Amino acid sequence: WVLVAGRVPVTDEGRNAFQYLFLVPRSDFVVEDTWHATGLKGTGTNVVVINDAFVPEYRASSEADTAMLRLDPESGNSGPLYRHPWGLILSYAIAAPAIGMALAAHDHYVAFVKARRDGDARGDPHAHLLIARNRTILDCVLAKLQQNLEELARVTASGAAPSMDLRAQCRWEASWMTESCATVTRVVFEAMGASAIGDDHPVQRLFRDIHVLKAHRINNTESTGENFGRLQVGLTNREAFL
């Protein structure tokens, strides 16, 4: 099966099309081998080609309904997880592996500094400061991840809908987490110099992977941050994917 996005023509509510998600069986699509990427090679994010496939309504989901937190009336599952905003589920599913990558890069750098034997390199205060800064950044990112997910879980479990302010904040902070983790990984990669540039070194792979991950449009900190900020001064939300 594959889950794909597509536009459906409509004439109501003054719009020309709505975005939908469609669940399509393997018999209805062809996979083209196009994923030859700099990073995230293991995801196999190839092109999927679908020609003249019919998707019944029960395998289609309106992203507008999802954004408005409207549950499918035919669904018998009213559990809290299914009331989480889809945009935030996806945002944190992307931020979480970014945190793992940055933590791994940090651990590699600590081990690298410990193992240095050229003079007093292990006592380099610049390396110590880099380790301290990265550790604190990652601790803050992890704490914020846990706080945001726990707050979303608390609100949805109560039966209430997360406020627009909370949704915009969580969306912005998920992109900020990925950006912060990419910065940590880049700083580590640069600090290790020629030691980390070999094809077989894990840090260069982490560097490539996290920057490809950061390039995902959901991690645009300019748009997510601007939207959260505008809500703080009483302006309206203009981010659809929350």
Beta strands, then each sheet from edge to edge (+ up, - down):
strand 1: 2-9
strand 2: 17-24
strand 3: 30-32
strand 4: 47-49
strand 5: 60-62
sheet 1: 1+ 2- 5+
sheet 2: 3+ 4-
end
